[in-house]
Amino acid sequence: MTILFEPLDSDYHKRSVLYHATRLSMLHDRMLMRNGASASAAMRAD
């Protein structure tokens, strides 16, 4: 298992920015997968 973040340090803002960027990237990847699955299902239906 990969650790996404370094242990807590005194720079909480930097850690928060990193956390939110990672979450946004994960959400984006999931949306692309879901969009790709629905597009391929629509192609099979035709």
N, C-alpha and C positions, 0 to 999 in steps of 0.2 A: 504494500500500500504506500502510495506517495503522499508525503506531507505537503499540503498546499501552502502552508504559511510557516514562517519562522516563529519561534516562541515569542511570547509577548515582550515587547520592549517599551521604552518610554515614548515612542513616536506612534501614538495611536491613530493619528490621521492618516499617516502613510499606510498603516496596516489596513485601515478601513477602505481606503481607495483600492488597494490590492484585492481585498475581499470582494468588493462590489464589481470590480473589473472581471474577476474570475467567475462570479455568479452570472454576470451578463454574458460572458463567453459560453458558459455551460447552457444557459437558456437559449442562446442563439443556435448552438449545435443541435439542441433538442428540437427547435422549431424547424430547422433545415431537414432533420431526419423525418419528422412528422409530415412536412410538406412533400418530401420525396416519396414517402410511403403512400400518401393520398394520390399523388400524381400517377404513380405506377398502378395503383388500384383502378384509377379512372381509365388508364390506357387499356388494362385488361378487360374492363367492362365494355369497351367499344368494339 
